[in-house]
Amino acid sequence: MLQFCSQILEEFPEFFIVYGNNRARYPYSNSLLVQIDKNSHSAILFDNGIGHRLIRKLKREFKIQKTYLSHWHEDHVSGCALFKKHEYYCHNLDIPPLRDLDLFIDLYGVRGTPAEKEFFPIMQFLKIEPLNDIKIIRDNDLIPIRDDLSVRVIHTPGHTAGHCSFFEPKSKIIFLADIDLSKLGPMYLCQDANVNEFEESIKKILSLDIDYAISGHNGLFTGKKIIADALKRYLNVIYERDNKVLNLLSEKIPKTTKDLIKKRIVYKNYEGEFANYLVISEDFIIQNHFDRLIQKGIIKKEDNGYILS
Ligand SMILES: [Zn+2]
């Protein structure tokens, strides 16, 4: 058997976690593989950002017939380059950037900025190409595995508008993709992201009966309490960021996102090959909190920034 591909539990031998290259750190991610026929080794895959070398190995072991994409981000879809004549499924809100790569640049908010240049090498390295003919999945759709087993699509927007998780209620396995339970917390860092939706999505996941949770970048979480605690901790990061933003605002001097960047609301440092992009993504995150705190009536917008109300 493949080293990077492990059965999740014995009672449901068709479910495998597929560990992404380099411990699934960006630009790689973990996948869920479900074998639908033991004799023919037919399987379906959820995300394919494990890395090209590992995709090739996986293809030698399994006949992967379909891939469900959790969202449009490059680190979850890079394996598409290695499948020809393949069926892809994704939520309709995430299909436009998969069809038209120009939209990546717009949705990441990097067009015309120094961060734009940081994107091209990674897109080339991952061999991201436009995907045509993607089939649409919707919230609560059932993906048949065998007679008494099907995976349910759970629309969990916030990270992107069409982000989906995938849940199988009998085995109690969920594939969470970029509700990734990382220490850094939820990421709403592109134009189609939304902190309030992310908050609701985490609460939606918390309401499910889960024993095994696969994170896109953080491995496998096992046990109801461990998973619930990890989700609550993750959710709490949103509230901590609310408080950090509020602590940096005043009643008199209006402040903008630019004044709050590099105040450790999200990142602790801004180094490396994506240094420019980190600043842009932190700007998105802070703006999300400004909008949210305005809706809650805690802050207000002045001509040149935001103040406490
Ligand atoms: Zn993502």
py3Dmol code that shows the C-alpha trace and the ligand (Angstrom):
import py3Dmol

protein = """\
ATOM      1  CA  MET A   1       0.000   0.000   0.000  1.00  0.00           C
ATOM      2  CA  LEU A   2       1.020   3.572  -0.509  1.00  0.00           C
ATOM      3  CA  GLN A   3       2.755   5.200   2.446  1.00  0.00           C
ATOM      4  CA  PHE A   4       0.969   8.508   2.106  1.00  0.00           C
ATOM      5  CA  CYS A   5      -2.487   6.940   1.835  1.00  0.00           C
ATOM      6  CA  SER A   6      -4.049   5.409   4.962  1.00  0.00           C
ATOM      7  CA  GLN A   7      -7.326   3.740   5.677  1.00  0.00           C
ATOM      8  CA  ILE A   8      -9.235   5.854   8.208  1.00  0.00           C
ATOM      9  CA  LEU A   9     -11.089   3.072  10.055  1.00  0.00           C
ATOM     10  CA  GLU A  10     -11.441  -0.680   9.604  1.00  0.00           C
ATOM     11  CA  GLU A  11     -15.249  -0.806   9.599  1.00  0.00           C
ATOM     12  CA  PHE A  12     -15.355   1.430   6.540  1.00  0.00           C
ATOM     13  CA  PRO A  13     -12.375   0.240   4.503  1.00  0.00           C
ATOM     14  CA  GLU A  14     -13.237   2.391   1.494  1.00  0.00           C
ATOM     15  CA  PHE A  15     -12.192   5.686   3.102  1.00  0.00           C
ATOM     16  CA  PHE A  16      -8.572   6.828   2.902  1.00  0.00           C
ATOM     17  CA  ILE A  17      -6.837  10.001   3.963  1.00  0.00           C
ATOM     18  CA  VAL A  18      -4.243  10.947   1.372  1.00  0.00           C
ATOM     19  CA  TYR A  19      -1.504  13.056   2.929  1.00  0.00           C
ATOM     20  CA  GLY A  20      -0.211  15.924   0.829  1.00  0.00           C
ATOM     21  CA  ASN A  21       3.450  16.438   0.069  1.00  0.00           C
ATOM     22  CA  ASN A  22       5.576  18.307   2.652  1.00  0.00           C
ATOM     23  CA  ARG A  23       3.046  17.652   5.419  1.00  0.00           C
ATOM     24  CA  ALA A  24       0.364  19.300   3.285  1.00  0.00           C
ATOM     25  CA  ARG A  25       1.805  22.745   3.815  1.00  0.00           C
ATOM     26  CA  TYR A  26       1.054  25.271   1.083  1.00  0.00           C
ATOM     27  CA  PRO A  27       1.194  24.768  -1.918  1.00  0.00           C
ATOM     28  CA  TYR A  28       0.058  21.238  -1.050  1.00  0.00           C
ATOM     29  CA  SER A  29      -3.002  19.911   0.774  1.00  0.00           C
ATOM     30  CA  ASN A  30      -4.542  16.634   1.956  1.00  0.00           C
ATOM     31  CA  SER A  31      -7.204  14.693   0.083  1.00  0.00           C
ATOM     32  CA  LEU A  32      -9.923  12.192   0.887  1.00  0.00           C
ATOM     33  CA  LEU A  33     -10.083   9.138  -1.355  1.00  0.00           C
ATOM     34  CA  VAL A  34     -13.088   6.824  -1.406  1.00  0.00           C
ATOM     35  CA  GLN A  35     -12.759   3.474  -3.125  1.00  0.00           C
ATOM     36  CA  ILE A  36     -16.072   2.614  -4.733  1.00  0.00           C
ATOM     37  CA  ASP A  37     -15.146  -0.820  -6.047  1.00  0.00           C
ATOM     38  CA  LYS A  38     -12.518  -3.033  -4.459  1.00  0.00           C
ATOM     39  CA  ASN A  39     -12.013  -5.294  -7.463  1.00  0.00           C
ATOM     40  CA  SER A  40     -11.615  -2.629 -10.078  1.00  0.00           C
ATOM     41  CA  HIS A  41      -9.967  -0.157  -7.654  1.00  0.00           C
ATOM     42  CA  SER A  42     -12.342   2.553  -8.886  1.00  0.00           C
ATOM     43  CA  ALA A  43     -12.248   5.539  -6.621  1.00  0.00           C
ATOM     44  CA  ILE A  44     -13.354   9.114  -6.213  1.00  0.00           C
ATOM     45  CA  LEU A  45     -11.136  11.822  -4.895  1.00  0.00           C
ATOM     46  CA  PHE A  46     -11.901  14.953  -2.877  1.00  0.00           C
ATOM     47  CA  ASP A  47      -9.356  17.659  -3.796  1.00  0.00           C
ATOM     48  CA  ASN A  48      -6.154  16.787  -5.609  1.00  0.00           C
ATOM     49  CA  GLY A  49      -3.521  19.186  -4.279  1.00  0.00           C
ATOM     50  CA  ILE A  50      -1.284  16.491  -2.762  1.00  0.00           C
ATOM     51  CA  GLY A  51       1.507  17.135  -5.285  1.00  0.00           C
ATOM     52  CA  HIS A  52       2.114  15.831  -8.796  1.00  0.00           C
ATOM     53  CA  ARG A  53       4.527  13.053  -7.770  1.00  0.00           C
ATOM     54  CA  LEU A  54       2.011  11.653  -5.289  1.00  0.00           C
ATOM     55  CA  ILE A  55      -0.888  11.971  -7.756  1.00  0.00           C
ATOM     56  CA  ARG A  56       1.079   9.823 -10.206  1.00  0.00           C
ATOM     57  CA  LYS A  57       1.605   7.162  -7.530  1.00  0.00           C
ATOM     58  CA  LEU A  58      -2.054   7.322  -6.515  1.00  0.00           C
ATOM     59  CA  LYS A  59      -3.142   6.835 -10.123  1.00  0.00           C
ATOM     60  CA  ARG A  60      -1.089   3.627 -10.332  1.00  0.00           C
ATOM     61  CA  GLU A  61      -2.976   2.196  -7.343  1.00  0.00           C
ATOM     62  CA  PHE A  62      -6.516   3.487  -7.983  1.00  0.00           C
ATOM     63  CA  LYS A  63      -8.692   4.172 -10.995  1.00  0.00           C
ATOM     64  CA  ILE A  64      -9.781   7.637 -10.035  1.00  0.00           C
ATOM     65  CA  GLN A  65     -12.932   8.427 -11.949  1.00  0.00           C
ATOM     66  CA  LYS A  66     -14.164  11.669 -10.484  1.00  0.00           C
ATOM     67  CA  THR A  67     -12.779  14.500  -8.393  1.00  0.00           C
ATOM     68  CA  TYR A  68     -14.805  16.773  -6.133  1.00  0.00           C
ATOM     69  CA  LEU A  69     -13.103  20.101  -5.588  1.00  0.00           C
ATOM     70  CA  SER A  70     -13.726  21.802  -2.238  1.00  0.00           C
ATOM     71  CA  HIS A  71     -12.918  25.245  -3.651  1.00  0.00           C
ATOM     72  CA  TRP A  72     -10.997  27.046  -6.378  1.00  0.00           C
ATOM     73  CA  HIS A  73      -7.652  27.667  -4.614  1.00  0.00           C
ATOM     74  CA  GLU A  74      -4.548  26.479  -6.472  1.00  0.00           C
ATOM     75  CA  ASP A  75      -3.235  24.357  -3.582  1.00  0.00           C
ATOM     76  CA  HIS A  76      -6.342  22.139  -3.744  1.00  0.00           C
ATOM     77  CA  VAL A  77      -6.702  21.699  -7.506  1.00  0.00           C
ATOM     78  CA  SER A  78      -3.146  21.292  -8.831  1.00  0.00           C
ATOM     79  CA  GLY A  79      -3.623  17.578  -9.587  1.00  0.00           C
ATOM     80  CA  CYS A  80      -6.092  18.463 -12.359  1.00  0.00           C
ATOM     81  CA  ALA A  81      -3.046  18.850 -14.635  1.00  0.00           C
ATOM     82  CA  LEU A  82      -2.507  15.080 -14.453  1.00  0.00           C
ATOM     83  CA  PHE A  83      -6.006  13.873 -15.302  1.00  0.00           C
ATOM     84  CA  LYS A  84      -7.306  13.792 -18.817  1.00  0.00           C
ATOM     85  CA  LYS A  85     -10.918  12.932 -19.586  1.00  0.00           C
ATOM     86  CA  HIS A  86     -11.980  13.309 -16.002  1.00  0.00           C
ATOM     87  CA  GLU A  87     -15.192  14.324 -14.266  1.00  0.00           C
ATOM     88  CA  TYR A  88     -14.874  17.331 -11.985  1.00  0.00           C
ATOM     89  CA  TYR A  89     -17.438  18.616  -9.536  1.00  0.00           C
ATOM     90  CA  CYS A  90     -17.498  21.903  -7.652  1.00  0.00           C
ATOM     91  CA  HIS A  91     -19.991  24.363  -6.160  1.00  0.00           C
ATOM     92  CA  ASN A  92     -21.179  26.769  -8.855  1.00  0.00           C
ATOM     93  CA  LEU A  93     -19.910  29.834  -6.951  1.00  0.00           C
ATOM     94  CA  ASP A  94     -16.328  28.540  -7.247  1.00  0.00           C
ATOM     95  CA  ILE A  95     -16.473  27.491 -10.886  1.00  0.00           C
ATOM     96  CA  PRO A  96     -15.710  30.900 -12.552  1.00  0.00           C
ATOM     97  CA  PRO A  97     -12.060  31.155 -11.352  1.00  0.00           C
ATOM     98  CA  LEU A  98     -11.465  27.499 -12.243  1.00  0.00           C
ATOM     99  CA  ARG A  99     -12.588  28.278 -15.793  1.00  0.00           C
ATOM    100  CA  ASP A 100     -10.827  31.614 -16.131  1.00  0.00           C
ATOM    101  CA  LEU A 101      -7.456  31.940 -14.405  1.00  0.00           C
ATOM    102  CA  ASP A 102      -7.494  35.722 -14.824  1.00  0.00           C
ATOM    103  CA  LEU A 103     -10.041  35.716 -12.018  1.00  0.00           C
ATOM    104  CA  PHE A 104      -7.441  34.290  -9.603  1.00  0.00           C
ATOM    105  CA  ILE A 105      -5.537  37.563  -9.815  1.00  0.00           C
ATOM    106  CA  ASP A 106      -8.724  39.598  -9.269  1.00  0.00           C
ATOM    107  CA  LEU A 107     -10.105  37.493  -6.434  1.00  0.00           C
ATOM    108  CA  TYR A 108      -6.771  37.495  -4.592  1.00  0.00           C
ATOM    109  CA  GLY A 109      -6.760  41.280  -5.029  1.00  0.00           C
ATOM    110  CA  VAL A 110      -3.215  41.335  -6.377  1.00  0.00           C
ATOM    111  CA  ARG A 111      -3.704  42.810  -9.856  1.00  0.00           C
ATOM    112  CA  GLY A 112      -1.264  45.667 -10.433  1.00  0.00           C
ATOM    113  CA  THR A 113       0.445  45.139  -7.062  1.00  0.00           C
ATOM    114  CA  PRO A 114       3.944  43.763  -6.308  1.00  0.00           C
ATOM    115  CA  ALA A 115       2.213  40.578  -5.096  1.00  0.00           C
ATOM    116  CA  GLU A 116       0.981  39.826  -8.626  1.00  0.00           C
ATOM    117  CA  LYS A 117       4.496  38.708  -9.576  1.00  0.00           C
ATOM    118  CA  GLU A 118       4.588  36.294  -6.631  1.00  0.00           C
ATOM    119  CA  PHE A 119       1.687  34.377  -8.129  1.00  0.00           C
ATOM    120  CA  PHE A 120       2.909  33.435 -11.591  1.00  0.00           C
ATOM    121  CA  PRO A 121       5.794  31.125 -10.544  1.00  0.00           C
ATOM    122  CA  ILE A 122       3.529  29.154  -8.198  1.00  0.00           C
ATOM    123  CA  MET A 123       0.738  28.845 -10.771  1.00  0.00           C
ATOM    124  CA  GLN A 124       3.315  27.588 -13.284  1.00  0.00           C
ATOM    125  CA  PHE A 125       4.924  25.222 -10.792  1.00  0.00           C
ATOM    126  CA  LEU A 126       1.517  23.717  -9.972  1.00  0.00           C
ATOM    127  CA  LYS A 127       0.635  23.623 -13.687  1.00  0.00           C
ATOM    128  CA  ILE A 128      -2.719  25.286 -13.079  1.00  0.00           C
ATOM    129  CA  GLU A 129      -4.735  25.410 -16.287  1.00  0.00           C
ATOM    130  CA  PRO A 130      -8.320  26.463 -16.969  1.00  0.00           C
ATOM    131  CA  LEU A 131     -10.827  23.678 -16.300  1.00  0.00           C
ATOM    132  CA  ASN A 132     -13.804  23.366 -18.564  1.00  0.00           C
ATOM    133  CA  ASP A 133     -16.876  21.269 -18.138  1.00  0.00           C
ATOM    134  CA  ILE A 134     -17.117  21.205 -14.346  1.00  0.00           C
ATOM    135  CA  LYS A 135     -20.305  19.718 -12.984  1.00  0.00           C
ATOM    136  CA  ILE A 136     -22.175  21.609 -10.269  1.00  0.00           C
ATOM    137  CA  ILE A 137     -22.670  20.358  -6.711  1.00  0.00           C
ATOM    138  CA  ARG A 138     -25.134  21.885  -4.249  1.00  0.00           C
ATOM    139  CA  ASP A 139     -25.593  21.872  -0.500  1.00  0.00           C
ATOM    140  CA  ASN A 140     -27.017  18.516   0.671  1.00  0.00           C
ATOM    141  CA  ASP A 141     -26.298  16.695  -2.587  1.00  0.00           C
ATOM    142  CA  LEU A 142     -25.567  13.021  -2.015  1.00  0.00           C
ATOM    143  CA  ILE A 143     -22.593  11.373  -3.681  1.00  0.00           C
ATOM    144  CA  PRO A 144     -23.277   7.610  -3.888  1.00  0.00           C
ATOM    145  CA  ILE A 145     -20.518   5.287  -2.657  1.00  0.00           C
ATOM    146  CA  ARG A 146     -22.392   2.001  -2.364  1.00  0.00           C
ATOM    147  CA  ASP A 147     -25.993   0.966  -1.635  1.00  0.00           C
ATOM    148  CA  ASP A 148     -26.177   2.192   1.947  1.00  0.00           C
ATOM    149  CA  LEU A 149     -23.391   4.740   1.894  1.00  0.00           C
ATOM    150  CA  SER A 150     -23.204   8.218   0.425  1.00  0.00           C
ATOM    151  CA  VAL A 151     -21.178  11.342   1.031  1.00  0.00           C
ATOM    152  CA  ARG A 152     -23.159  14.534   1.652  1.00  0.00           C
ATOM    153  CA  VAL A 153     -22.065  17.872   0.235  1.00  0.00           C
ATOM    154  CA  ILE A 154     -22.084  20.560   2.896  1.00  0.00           C
ATOM    155  CA  HIS A 155     -21.802  24.078   1.535  1.00  0.00           C
ATOM    156  CA  THR A 156     -19.471  25.845   3.973  1.00  0.00           C
ATOM    157  CA  PRO A 157     -18.803  29.318   2.524  1.00  0.00           C
ATOM    158  CA  GLY A 158     -16.492  31.848   4.113  1.00  0.00           C
ATOM    159  CA  HIS A 159     -13.043  30.785   2.958  1.00  0.00           C
ATOM    160  CA  THR A 160     -14.399  31.137  -0.576  1.00  0.00           C
ATOM    161  CA  ALA A 161     -18.006  31.673  -1.636  1.00  0.00           C
ATOM    162  CA  GLY A 162     -18.471  28.102  -2.847  1.00  0.00           C
ATOM    163  CA  HIS A 163     -16.279  26.241  -0.361  1.00  0.00           C
ATOM    164  CA  CYS A 164     -17.734  22.804   0.438  1.00  0.00           C
ATOM    165  CA  SER A 165     -17.028  20.125   3.022  1.00  0.00           C
ATOM    166  CA  PHE A 166     -17.963  16.487   2.503  1.00  0.00           C
ATOM    167  CA  PHE A 167     -19.561  14.339   5.209  1.00  0.00           C
ATOM    168  CA  GLU A 168     -20.440  10.657   5.420  1.00  0.00           C
ATOM    169  CA  PRO A 169     -22.818  10.176   8.391  1.00  0.00           C
ATOM    170  CA  LYS A 170     -22.413   6.410   8.938  1.00  0.00           C
ATOM    171  CA  SER A 171     -18.631   6.373   9.231  1.00  0.00           C
ATOM    172  CA  LYS A 172     -18.851   9.931  10.669  1.00  0.00           C
ATOM    173  CA  ILE A 173     -15.960  11.033   8.483  1.00  0.00           C
ATOM    174  CA  ILE A 174     -15.783  14.610   7.244  1.00  0.00           C
ATOM    175  CA  PHE A 175     -13.425  16.214   4.762  1.00  0.00           C
ATOM    176  CA  LEU A 176     -13.084  19.821   5.914  1.00  0.00           C
ATOM    177  CA  ALA A 177     -10.657  21.148   3.270  1.00  0.00           C
ATOM    178  CA  ASP A 178      -9.802  24.733   4.265  1.00  0.00           C
ATOM    179  CA  ILE A 179     -11.799  24.826   7.449  1.00  0.00           C
ATOM    180  CA  ASP A 180      -8.346  23.589   8.220  1.00  0.00           C
ATOM    181  CA  LEU A 181      -8.235  23.856  12.037  1.00  0.00           C
ATOM    182  CA  SER A 182      -4.813  25.493  11.827  1.00  0.00           C
ATOM    183  CA  LYS A 183      -3.429  27.537  14.704  1.00  0.00           C
ATOM    184  CA  LEU A 184      -3.441  30.645  12.557  1.00  0.00           C
ATOM    185  CA  GLY A 185      -7.233  30.396  12.370  1.00  0.00           C
ATOM    186  CA  PRO A 186      -9.859  30.848   9.655  1.00  0.00           C
ATOM    187  CA  MET A 187      -8.656  32.558   6.475  1.00  0.00           C
ATOM    188  CA  TYR A 188     -10.991  34.915   4.626  1.00  0.00           C
ATOM    189  CA  LEU A 189      -8.436  36.526   2.411  1.00  0.00           C
ATOM    190  CA  CYS A 190      -9.882  36.905  -1.042  1.00  0.00           C
ATOM    191  CA  GLN A 191     -12.686  38.887  -2.568  1.00  0.00           C
ATOM    192  CA  ASP A 192     -15.221  36.077  -2.398  1.00  0.00           C
ATOM    193  CA  ALA A 193     -14.416  35.309   1.256  1.00  0.00           C
ATOM    194  CA  ASN A 194     -16.516  36.416   4.209  1.00  0.00           C
ATOM    195  CA  VAL A 195     -15.883  36.215   7.940  1.00  0.00           C
ATOM    196  CA  ASN A 196     -19.574  36.018   8.920  1.00  0.00           C
ATOM    197  CA  GLU A 197     -20.154  33.149   6.516  1.00  0.00           C
ATOM    198  CA  PHE A 198     -17.031  31.437   7.840  1.00  0.00           C
ATOM    199  CA  GLU A 199     -18.353  31.762  11.391  1.00  0.00           C
ATOM    200  CA  GLU A 200     -21.704  30.207  10.370  1.00  0.00           C
ATOM    201  CA  SER A 201     -19.946  27.402   8.490  1.00  0.00           C
ATOM    202  CA  ILE A 202     -17.865  26.428  11.544  1.00  0.00           C
ATOM    203  CA  LYS A 203     -21.063  26.400  13.631  1.00  0.00           C
ATOM    204  CA  LYS A 204     -22.747  24.232  10.982  1.00  0.00           C
ATOM    205  CA  ILE A 205     -19.863  21.727  11.186  1.00  0.00           C
ATOM    206  CA  LEU A 206     -20.055  21.826  15.005  1.00  0.00           C
ATOM    207  CA  SER A 207     -23.673  20.666  14.792  1.00  0.00           C
ATOM    208  CA  LEU A 208     -22.701  17.428  13.019  1.00  0.00           C
ATOM    209  CA  ASP A 209     -21.840  14.127  14.689  1.00  0.00           C
ATOM    210  CA  ILE A 210     -18.217  13.666  13.585  1.00  0.00           C
ATOM    211  CA  ASP A 211     -15.632  11.066  14.636  1.00  0.00           C
ATOM    212  CA  TYR A 212     -12.974  11.677  11.967  1.00  0.00           C
ATOM    213  CA  ALA A 213     -12.149  15.082  10.491  1.00  0.00           C
ATOM    214  CA  ILE A 214      -9.654  15.564   7.679  1.00  0.00           C
ATOM    215  CA  SER A 215      -8.187  19.040   7.497  1.00  0.00           C
ATOM    216  CA  GLY A 216      -6.777  20.282   4.195  1.00  0.00           C
ATOM    217  CA  HIS A 217      -3.474  21.238   5.797  1.00  0.00           C
ATOM    218  CA  ASN A 218      -3.478  19.795   9.285  1.00  0.00           C
ATOM    219  CA  GLY A 219      -3.957  16.029   9.051  1.00  0.00           C
ATOM    220  CA  LEU A 220      -6.588  13.832  10.659  1.00  0.00           C
ATOM    221  CA  PHE A 221      -8.449  14.702  13.882  1.00  0.00           C
ATOM    222  CA  THR A 222      -9.985  11.704  15.664  1.00  0.00           C
ATOM    223  CA  GLY A 223     -12.656  11.698  18.375  1.00  0.00           C
ATOM    224  CA  LYS A 224     -15.793  13.816  18.893  1.00  0.00           C
ATOM    225  CA  LYS A 225     -14.359  15.892  21.742  1.00  0.00           C
ATOM    226  CA  ILE A 226     -11.000  16.531  20.107  1.00  0.00           C
ATOM    227  CA  ILE A 227     -12.766  17.630  16.913  1.00  0.00           C
ATOM    228  CA  ALA A 228     -15.306  19.827  18.721  1.00  0.00           C
ATOM    229  CA  ASP A 229     -12.545  21.448  20.796  1.00  0.00           C
ATOM    230  CA  ALA A 230     -10.440  22.097  17.703  1.00  0.00           C
ATOM    231  CA  LEU A 231     -13.439  23.651  15.914  1.00  0.00           C
ATOM    232  CA  LYS A 232     -14.283  25.868  18.905  1.00  0.00           C
ATOM    233  CA  ARG A 233     -10.676  27.004  19.234  1.00  0.00           C
ATOM    234  CA  TYR A 234     -10.638  27.767  15.521  1.00  0.00           C
ATOM    235  CA  LEU A 235     -13.921  29.694  15.737  1.00  0.00           C
ATOM    236  CA  ASN A 236     -12.583  31.624  18.688  1.00  0.00           C
ATOM    237  CA  VAL A 237      -9.764  33.057  16.559  1.00  0.00           C
ATOM    238  CA  ILE A 238     -12.442  35.120  14.763  1.00  0.00           C
ATOM    239  CA  TYR A 239     -13.552  36.644  18.090  1.00  0.00           C
ATOM    240  CA  GLU A 240      -9.938  37.235  19.148  1.00  0.00           C
ATOM    241  CA  ARG A 241      -9.347  39.136  15.912  1.00  0.00           C
ATOM    242  CA  ASP A 242     -12.502  41.212  16.569  1.00  0.00           C
ATOM    243  CA  ASN A 243     -10.996  42.185  19.919  1.00  0.00           C
ATOM    244  CA  LYS A 244      -7.550  42.921  18.508  1.00  0.00           C
ATOM    245  CA  VAL A 245      -9.127  45.230  15.912  1.00  0.00           C
ATOM    246  CA  LEU A 246     -11.229  46.979  18.559  1.00  0.00           C
ATOM    247  CA  ASN A 247      -8.205  47.464  20.819  1.00  0.00           C
ATOM    248  CA  LEU A 248      -6.382  49.242  17.996  1.00  0.00           C
ATOM    249  CA  LEU A 249      -9.257  51.625  17.203  1.00  0.00           C
ATOM    250  CA  SER A 250     -10.070  54.804  19.078  1.00  0.00           C
ATOM    251  CA  GLU A 251     -13.122  57.007  19.546  1.00  0.00           C
ATOM    252  CA  LYS A 252     -11.487  60.015  17.928  1.00  0.00           C
ATOM    253  CA  ILE A 253      -8.776  59.209  15.396  1.00  0.00           C
ATOM    254  CA  PRO A 254     -10.108  57.336  12.333  1.00  0.00           C
ATOM    255  CA  LYS A 255      -7.988  54.383  11.261  1.00  0.00           C
ATOM    256  CA  THR A 256      -7.881  52.357   8.052  1.00  0.00           C
ATOM    257  CA  THR A 257      -6.842  48.781   7.322  1.00  0.00           C
ATOM    258  CA  LYS A 258      -3.385  50.172   6.434  1.00  0.00           C
ATOM    259  CA  ASP A 259      -2.953  51.457  10.000  1.00  0.00           C
ATOM    260  CA  LEU A 260      -3.769  48.025  11.426  1.00  0.00           C
ATOM    261  CA  ILE A 261      -1.632  45.882   9.121  1.00  0.00           C
ATOM    262  CA  LYS A 262       1.513  44.455  10.730  1.00  0.00           C
ATOM    263  CA  LYS A 263      -0.015  44.833  14.196  1.00  0.00           C
ATOM    264  CA  ARG A 264      -0.103  41.044  14.556  1.00  0.00           C
ATOM    265  CA  ILE A 265      -3.841  40.696  14.060  1.00  0.00           C
ATOM    266  CA  VAL A 266      -3.188  37.723  11.777  1.00  0.00           C
ATOM    267  CA  TYR A 267       0.465  37.111  10.911  1.00  0.00           C
ATOM    268  CA  LYS A 268       3.461  37.288  13.197  1.00  0.00           C
ATOM    269  CA  ASN A 269       5.913  38.049  10.409  1.00  0.00           C
ATOM    270  CA  TYR A 270       5.769  39.047   6.770  1.00  0.00           C
ATOM    271  CA  GLU A 271       8.757  37.328   5.225  1.00  0.00           C
ATOM    272  CA  GLY A 272       9.439  34.847   2.458  1.00  0.00           C
ATOM    273  CA  GLU A 273       8.407  34.491  -1.158  1.00  0.00           C
ATOM    274  CA  PHE A 274       4.847  35.743  -0.470  1.00  0.00           C
ATOM    275  CA  ALA A 275       5.808  38.749   1.653  1.00  0.00           C
ATOM    276  CA  ASN A 276       3.830  41.213  -0.470  1.00  0.00           C
ATOM    277  CA  TYR A 277       0.840  38.922  -0.622  1.00  0.00           C
ATOM    278  CA  LEU A 278       0.690  38.481   3.155  1.00  0.00           C
ATOM    279  CA  VAL A 279       0.126  42.219   3.525  1.00  0.00           C
ATOM    280  CA  ILE A 280      -2.708  42.149   0.968  1.00  0.00           C
ATOM    281  CA  SER A 281      -4.358  39.149   2.579  1.00  0.00           C
ATOM    282  CA  GLU A 282      -4.142  40.713   6.036  1.00  0.00           C
ATOM    283  CA  ASP A 283      -5.815  43.804   4.578  1.00  0.00           C
ATOM    284  CA  PHE A 284      -8.727  41.604   3.401  1.00  0.00           C
ATOM    285  CA  ILE A 285      -9.048  40.005   6.811  1.00  0.00           C
ATOM    286  CA  ILE A 286      -9.065  43.325   8.680  1.00  0.00           C
ATOM    287  CA  GLN A 287     -11.609  44.792   6.234  1.00  0.00           C
ATOM    288  CA  ASN A 288     -13.832  41.771   6.938  1.00  0.00           C
ATOM    289  CA  HIS A 289     -13.697  42.626  10.647  1.00  0.00           C
ATOM    290  CA  PHE A 290     -14.394  46.318   9.991  1.00  0.00           C
ATOM    291  CA  ASP A 291     -17.511  45.371   7.986  1.00  0.00           C
ATOM    292  CA  ARG A 292     -18.609  42.903  10.629  1.00  0.00           C
ATOM    293  CA  LEU A 293     -18.106  45.343  13.529  1.00  0.00           C
ATOM    294  CA  ILE A 294     -20.057  48.032  11.646  1.00  0.00           C
ATOM    295  CA  GLN A 295     -22.947  45.580  11.180  1.00  0.00           C
ATOM    296  CA  LYS A 296     -22.853  44.928  14.908  1.00  0.00           C
ATOM    297  CA  GLY A 297     -22.926  48.698  15.585  1.00  0.00           C
ATOM    298  CA  ILE A 298     -19.630  48.584  17.514  1.00  0.00           C
ATOM    299  CA  ILE A 299     -17.663  50.804  15.135  1.00  0.00           C
ATOM    300  CA  LYS A 300     -18.562  53.379  12.488  1.00  0.00           C
ATOM    301  CA  LYS A 301     -17.103  54.649   9.259  1.00  0.00           C
ATOM    302  CA  GLU A 302     -15.907  58.224   8.927  1.00  0.00           C
ATOM    303  CA  ASP A 303     -14.595  59.872   5.765  1.00  0.00           C
ATOM    304  CA  ASN A 304     -11.034  58.796   6.410  1.00  0.00           C
ATOM    305  CA  GLY A 305     -11.319  55.623   8.413  1.00  0.00           C
ATOM    306  CA  TYR A 306     -13.082  53.781  11.190  1.00  0.00           C
ATOM    307  CA  ILE A 307     -13.692  54.798  14.820  1.00  0.00           C
ATOM    308  CA  LEU A 308     -15.354  53.227  17.827  1.00  0.00           C
ATOM    309  CA  SER A 309     -19.002  54.199  18.104  1.00  0.00           C
TER     310      SER A 309
END
"""
ligand_1 = """\
1
ZN
Zn -8.034 27.657 0.233
"""
view = py3Dmol.view(width=600, height=400)
view.addModel(protein, "pdb")
view.setStyle({"model": 0}, {"cartoon": {"style": "trace"}})
view.addModel(ligand_1, "xyz")
view.setStyle({"model": 1}, {"stick": {}})
view.zoomTo()
view.show()
